[in-house]
Amino acid sequence: MSRRVSMLVDAHMMIAITDVGYSIAQHRSQQSNFQLLIITHDEAFLEMLHRYGQARTYYRVAKNANGYSQIEQESASR
């Protein structure tokens, strides 16, 4: 599969996953104990979730200077 075709498939998959996540969140929004956890390395996917209004905050995991994982809460409205 060429890189261009792969990127198009990835873009279509990202839209489909975002649509499913949005539908689930909308359906369960009245349930007080509902959480939807999505783990991704894709910044474009995160931006798409933000545009849908589903990613107000997120957590970034990165290595600190000592090589340990550090978790920081960030706002999606950057």
FIRODO-720497 format. One record per residue (C-alpha): z, x, y; residue in one letter; residue number from 1. Coordinates in steps of 0.05 Angstrom, whole numbers, plus 5000, padded with zeros to 4 digits. Layout:
N
+------+------+------+----+-----+
:    w :    u :    v : aa :   i :
+------+------+------+----+-----+
:    Z :    X :    Y :  A : NUM :
...
+------+------+------+----+-----+
END
This chain:
78
+------+------+------+----+-----+
:    w :    u :    v : aa :   i :
+------+------+------+----+-----+
: 5000 : 5000 : 5000 :  M :   1 :
: 4981 : 5029 : 5068 :  S :   2 :
: 5034 : 5041 : 5121 :  R :   3 :
: 5003 : 4986 : 5166 :  R :   4 :
: 5005 : 4934 : 5110 :  V :   5 :
: 5075 : 4955 : 5092 :  S :   6 :
: 5098 : 4946 : 5165 :  M :   7 :
: 5067 : 4876 : 5167 :  L :   8 :
: 5101 : 4856 : 5102 :  V :   9 :
: 5167 : 4883 : 5130 :  D :  10 :
: 5157 : 4844 : 5195 :  A :  11 :
: 5143 : 4779 : 5156 :  H :  12 :
: 5203 : 4791 : 5111 :  M :  13 :
: 5247 : 4804 : 5171 :  M :  14 :
: 5226 : 4738 : 5203 :  I :  15 :
: 5237 : 4701 : 5137 :  A :  16 :
: 5306 : 4731 : 5127 :  I :  17 :
: 5325 : 4715 : 5199 :  T :  18 :
: 5302 : 4643 : 5190 :  D :  19 :
: 5343 : 4635 : 5126 :  V :  20 :
: 5405 : 4666 : 5159 :  G :  21 :
: 5397 : 4621 : 5219 :  Y :  22 :
: 5389 : 4559 : 5175 :  S :  23 :
: 5451 : 4577 : 5135 :  I :  24 :
: 5492 : 4591 : 5198 :  A :  25 :
: 5470 : 4525 : 5230 :  Q :  26 :
: 5486 : 4486 : 5167 :  H :  27 :
: 5555 : 4517 : 5160 :  R :  28 :
: 5572 : 4521 : 5234 :  S :  29 :
: 5624 : 4465 : 5229 :  Q :  30 :
: 5661 : 4501 : 5173 :  Q :  31 :
: 5717 : 4541 : 5207 :  S :  32 :
: 5722 : 4593 : 5152 :  N :  33 :
: 5648 : 4610 : 5147 :  F :  34 :
: 5624 : 4682 : 5159 :  Q :  35 :
: 5555 : 4710 : 5147 :  L :  36 :
: 5555 : 4785 : 5136 :  L :  37 :
: 5489 : 4822 : 5142 :  I :  38 :
: 5484 : 4897 : 5130 :  I :  39 :
: 5423 : 4930 : 5160 :  T :  40 :
: 5398 : 4995 : 5188 :  H :  41 :
: 5340 : 4960 : 5224 :  D :  42 :
: 5352 : 4955 : 5300 :  E :  43 :
: 5292 : 4907 : 5307 :  A :  44 :
: 5324 : 4860 : 5257 :  F :  45 :
: 5389 : 4862 : 5296 :  L :  46 :
: 5351 : 4845 : 5360 :  E :  47 :
: 5317 : 4787 : 5325 :  M :  48 :
: 5385 : 4760 : 5302 :  L :  49 :
: 5410 : 4767 : 5374 :  H :  50 :
: 5349 : 4727 : 5400 :  R :  51 :
: 5366 : 4671 : 5350 :  Y :  52 :
: 5436 : 4671 : 5380 :  G :  53 :
: 5467 : 4693 : 5314 :  Q :  54 :
: 5490 : 4764 : 5331 :  A :  55 :
: 5537 : 4762 : 5390 :  R :  56 :
: 5575 : 4823 : 5365 :  T :  57 :
: 5562 : 4873 : 5311 :  Y :  58 :
: 5594 : 4934 : 5282 :  Y :  59 :
: 5561 : 5002 : 5282 :  R :  60 :
: 5582 : 5053 : 5229 :  V :  61 :
: 5570 : 5126 : 5244 :  A :  62 :
: 5599 : 5193 : 5226 :  K :  63 :
: 5647 : 5224 : 5276 :  N :  64 :
: 5651 : 5299 : 5293 :  A :  65 :
: 5696 : 5310 : 5232 :  N :  66 :
: 5646 : 5277 : 5185 :  G :  67 :
: 5687 : 5214 : 5175 :  Y :  68 :
: 5657 : 5144 : 5182 :  S :  69 :
: 5677 : 5110 : 5246 :  Q :  70 :
: 5667 : 5035 : 5259 :  I :  71 :
: 5656 : 5010 : 5330 :  E :  72 :
: 5647 : 4938 : 5352 :  Q :  73 :
: 5589 : 4929 : 5400 :  E :  74 :
: 5560 : 4871 : 5439 :  S :  75 :
: 5490 : 4849 : 5420 :  A :  76 :
: 5474 : 4835 : 5494 :  S :  77 :
: 5466 : 4909 : 5509 :  R :  78 :
+------+------+------+----+-----+
END
